[in-house]
């Protein structure tokens, strides 16, 4: 039996204790965290007045009524192409930013990154910075260690509960659901969703951290196809830093092998080893290295955002390209163009859509009915959609080159009262008398018109009248 057969398939996780660092990119990450978490936690509580018959929550995914509200925009089920378009734009945006600036999504705005940053902040606040946490990890279980761990886990759990709770508020009226949760009257699905999201947030942000990125997320493996030598990403200027060594050693490289870049890395990698799948380009190693370079009197930028092509040029004594040449190139311009065209198309479709819609379905079993007096009748089911926040009266009419009569089932009038934000099904009869030409024709083109008697807006649908061909 070979020795490899006894080796485990997965290596156990090595704990990572990132050291606190200050600098431009760390401050940028703090701001991104505050903004993104603020948007996530507080958006469901924003109110938006849509009228007496509509919800007043600014952002709401109303699954019960199959509608999505976003401030003044209301998306109906048949308008799901808006959501599909936004998802396509999100994908193209991810391709665009990755091809231009590497994994900036992963390093700054990915939920796993944001919540892991928050959990590490709590951990550092309770247990101390890197060295203190390393010592605590290696200690035996003492009352002090148990107290610190329990306090940390409780704070993590509170954050996780708030995360799961905020999510369900997007799918129901937030104040009402909050009251039902406090009074234990919330539906089971709300409790189940909060429980699942609480558990995943607590485990992913507190214990798995970089393993979620390395093993569960597919993007680290896809990013290679989005990047090329012109992509700006976090990299180590090897030509300048090597050979590395301590400050007192006789060497030429700027890197003093202080390990600051490694100690601040949330993924626990050494950026000096080159591009790695585990790197999320959070740029904290840049802040750490720049701080060391200032202390030893060396130029900043030993670790920096740079393109691999520039690194080769700098090593040969040539100046790097301007940043705009890396950002504005064919690939990024193509992604930007596609992204912009889809966005313009969605905005155009949003502004031209009507507030009244209708569909016409002919009842073809049988194709037509012959009444006792010889009248030929066709039957249609017309669905009227009232997108207004108030009841509207709609008037139905018919236009055709032949003489045809229209009647509405259940009423002698041709007007229908459609409730606010609802779809109304109306059965309609279209008839041709025995002496009319349409009664003896194989088919007659006709057009149904519907008019909003309040706004005057009109919509139409074409259909076919089937007669008894001679």
N, C-alpha and C positions, 0 to 999 in steps of 0.2 A: 504494500500500500504506500503510495507516494505521500510526501509530507503535505502537499497542497490539499489533499482530500480532507485533512483535519482542520484546515483553516476556515474560520467563519466567513459567511458570505458578506456580512456587514460588520464594519469595525464599530466599536462603541464610541459614542459621542465624547469628544474632548471638550470640557467646559471652557468657555471663552469669557474673559472678564475685561471688556474694553475700558481703557483708561479715559478719564475726562480730558477733553481738549478744548481749546479756545481758538477762534479764528473766523475768517469770513464764511467758510463753508459750513462750519458748525452753527454759526448764527443764522445762516440761510436755512438750514434744516430746522432750527427752532421755529422760525417764522412759518415755514411750510407746515410744520406740525400744528401750530396754533391755528392757522387758517383752515387747514383741512379738517381737523377735529372740530373746530367751531362750526364749519359748514355742516358736518355730519350730525352733530348733536343738537344744533339749534334750528336747522331748516324746518323740521316738522312743526315747529311752534309758530312759524310765520303765518299770519292770517292774510287772506285775500278775498275781498267781497265780490262774489259772482252773482248775487241775487238771492231771493228767498228760497228757491228750490234746489240750490246747488251747494256743495260743501264749501266752507270758507277757509280751507287749509291750502296754503300756497302750492305745496308740492304733495301730491297724494296719488298713490296707486290704488284705485278703487276696484279691487278684484270682484266684489259683489256685483257691481254694476258694469264691470268690464270697461273701465275708463281710466285714463291717466290725465291728471291735472298738473300743469306746471305754470304757475302764475296765471297769465291771461290765456294760455294755450290749453285746449282740451282735445285729447286724442281718443278717438273711438276705436273699437276693435277692428273695423274694416280699414282703419288708417294706420295699421301696424307698420306700414312701410316707413313711417317717420322714425319709429324706434329702430327698425332695421338700418335705416340710413345713418342714424346717430352711432350705432354700433360699428358700421363700416368706417365712419369718420374716426371713431376712437382707435380702430385698428390701424388705419392709415397714419393717424397722428403718432401712434406708438412706433410705427416703421420710420416715420420722418425723424422723430427725435433720436431714435436709436442710431440711425444712419448718420446723423449730424453730430450727436454728442454722446453716443454710447448709451449705457443703461441709466440714464437720468431718471426714468420712471422708477426703476428699482431703487435707486439711491435716495430719492427724495419724496415721492408721492405714493408709492405702493402701500396699500393698507398694512401689509405685513411689516414693512419698514417703519411706518409711522407708529404703529402700536408697539413694536419691539423697542423703538427709541423711547417711548413713554414708559415701558416696563423697566428698561435699563435705568432711566432717570429715577424711578421709584426705588429700584434696587440700590443705586448709588447713594440716594438720600438716606436710606435706612441702614445699609451695611457699610457704607464708605466707598472710597475709590478703589482702584484696581488692587493695590497691594493688600488693603484691608479685606477685600472680598476673597482674595486668594488664600489669605491666612484663615479666614473663617471657613472656607471650603475644606481646608486640610485639617481643621480642628475636629476633635471628637465631639459628639453631641453633648453639649453642656446646657444648663438652663439659659445662659445668655444666647447661645446659638439658636436654641429652640424659640426663644422670645423673638429674636430678630427675624427668623424665618417665618414664624406665624404672622407677625405684623406685616411683613412684606407680602405674604400670600393673601392676607385679608385685603390689603390695598389693591393688589392685582385683581382679586375677585370683584371688588367694587367697580373697578374700571371695566371689567368684563361684563358685569351685569348692566352697567350703563350703556355699554356697546350694544348688547343684545336688545335692551329696552329701546334704545334710539331707533334701531332698525324696524321694529314692529310699528313704531309711530308713523312710518311712511305709508302704512297700509290701512290705517284707520284714523279717525279724528283723534289727534293727539291728546287734548284735554280729557275727552270722554274715556279713551282707553286708559289713560293714566289713573283716572278715578276708579275705573273698574279693576285695575290691577291692585290699587291700594285697598279696595274693599273686597278683593278676592272674587270679583264677579266677571273677570275677563274670560273669554272663551279659551278652550283647551289649546287651540292652535297657537294662540298668543304665548301661553306659558311654554309650550313645546319649542317654539321658535326662540324665545329668550333663553331657554335652557341650553339648546344646541349651540347658539352663538356665544353664550357665556362660556361654555366648556371649550369651544374651539379657540376663542380669543385668549382664554387663560392658559391653555396648553401651548398654542402656537407662539404667542408673544412671550410667555414666561419660560418655557422649557425647550421648545423645539427651535425657535428662532431661525438661525441660518440654515437649519436642516430643511425647513419649509422651502427655502429658495433653492437649495442644492438638490433635493430629492423629489419634492412635490410639484414645484413650478416648472412648466415646460420652457419658459422664456429664456433661461440661461443657455439652453441648447439651440434655440431658434435665433438668438441674437447674432450668432456668427454669420448667418446669411444676410443680416442687415448692416453689418459693419465691413469696412474695407480699410486699406492703409491711410485713407484720407479722413477717417472718422476721428474726431477729437474725443479722447478718453483719458482717464487717469493712468499715467504711466511714469516710470522711473527713467531718468536720463542716465542710462548706464555708462555712456561715454564720459560723462562728467563725474559720476560717483565712484567708479572703479579705478584702481583697486581700493576696496574699502578697508577700514581699520580704525583703531582707536586714535584719538587726536595726537597722542604723543609719539605714535609710530611714524617712521619715515616712509611716507607714501605720497601719492599725487592725487588720489581721488578725494572728493568732498564728503563722501559718506563716511561717518565715523562709527558706523555699526552700532548705533545707540538703541536700536530696536523700537524707537518711538512710533514709527509707522505701523509696526506689527502690533504694538500694545494698544493702539486706539482702534484697530480694525474690528468691526463687529462680526466679520466673517472669519477672523483669525488667520488671514493669509499674509504672506510677505509679498508686497507689490514689486519688490526688487527682483522677484523670480520671473517677471514678465506677465503677460496677459493670462488670466485664469478665469475659468468658468464661475468660480465662487465670488469673484469681485463684483460688487453691485455699484461701483463708482460713486460711493457716498462722499468721496474726496476728503474724509477726515484725516487721511494720511498726509494730504497736502498741508493742512493746517499744522499737523504735528511736526512735519519735516521743516516747514518754513520757520517755525518757532526755534528749532534747533539751529538752523542755518544762521538766523539772526544772532543767536547767542555766541556762536563760534566765529562770527564775522565773515560768513560766506554768503554769496548771492542766493536769494530765494529761488524756488522753482526747480530744485533737484527732483522733486516729485511734483507733477503739474498736469493740467489738461493739455495734451499735445497729441498730434497725429503720429503714427508710426513712421510715415514717410518723412516727417520733419525731423524725427530723431535721427534717422539715417543721414539726412542732409546736414544737421548740426554736427554730427560726428565727423563729417568730412569738411567742416569749417564753412559751410554755406548757411546763409540766413534762412530761417523758416518762412513758410508762406504766410501771408496775412490770414487772419482767422476767417474773414469773409469768403476767401477762396475755398476753405474747407466746408463751410456751411452751405454756400450757394454753388452747388455743382449739379450735374444732370440728375443724379438719383434723388437728391433732396428736392430739386425743383419739380421733378415728376410727381413725387408724393404730394408736394404742396399744391400742384395744379389739380390733381385728382381730388384731394381733400377739399379744395375750394369749390370745384365744380359740383361735388355732391352737396356741400353746404348751401351753395346758391340755389341748387335745384330744390332742396328741402324748404328753404325760405320762400321760394317762388310758389311751390305747391301749397305752403301754409297760407299764403295771402290770397290765392285764387280759389281756395276751396269754398264751397257754398255753405250757408247756414241751414239750407233745406236740401234734403236729398230724397230721391225716390228710386225704387226698383220695381220693375214690372215682370211678372211671371205668368205666362199663359197656362191655363188649365187645359191640358190636351187629352184628357180621358173622360169623355170623348172630345174630338177636335172641335166639334160644334154641336149645338142642340137645335132641333127643329121643333118649334112650338106648334100648338094646335091650329093656329091661323096661318102657318107657313113661314113665320118669322124665323130667320137664322140668328142664333145667339152664340157669341163667344164669351168665355168667362176668363177673367184675369184677377190675380192677386197683386195688389199694389201696396208696397210698404213705404210709408212716409216717415222720415226721420226729422224730428224737430230738435235742432241743436241750440235753441234759445233757452234761456232760464225762465221762461214763462210760457203758459199755454198759448198756442196760436191756432187760428182758424185758417184752414187751407181749402182752396177752391179747385176742384178737378174739372177739366174740360178736355175736349177731343178735337183733333183736326185731321181731316182726311179729304182726298179728292172725291170720294164718293159719299153718299148720304148715309150716315150711321148715327145711331142713338146710344147714349151712355146713361146708365142707371147705376146707382149705388145701393148695395144691399143694406137694408135696415133703415133707410132714410129716403124720403122723397126729394131731399135737397141734394145739391152737388157740393156742399161744403162740409168739411170734417174738422172737428175740434181735436187737435193732437196735443196731448199733455207735454209739459216741458221736459226736455232732455229724454224723450222716449221715442220708441219706434211703434208706429200704429199700422196694423194690417187691415186693409179694406178690400172687400171683394167687390169687383166691378163687372157689370154686364154690358156688352156692346152688341147691338142688334141691327139687323138689316131687314126691312119689311119685304114681303114677297115680290112686290113690283120694282124694288130698288135694284140697280145693276150689281151692287156689291153682294146681294144674296146669291146670284148665279155665277159669281167669279170665283176662280180658284183661290186667290189671295189678294188682299188689299192692304197697302201700306197705310199705317195710321200713326199718329203721335199723341201721347198723353201729355197734358200740361198740368202743372200744379202751381198755384199762385198763393203766396203768403198775403192774406188780406190786410195785414198790419204794415208790413214793410214794403209790399209790392214786389218782392223778389220772386222770380219764377224759375222753374226747372222743368225739364221734359225728358221723356224716354220714348223711343220708337218701338213699335210692335207690329204684328201681322194679324189681320182679320182673315179667317178662313171661311169661305163661302162654299156653296154646293155647286161645283162646276158642272155645266151642261155638256 
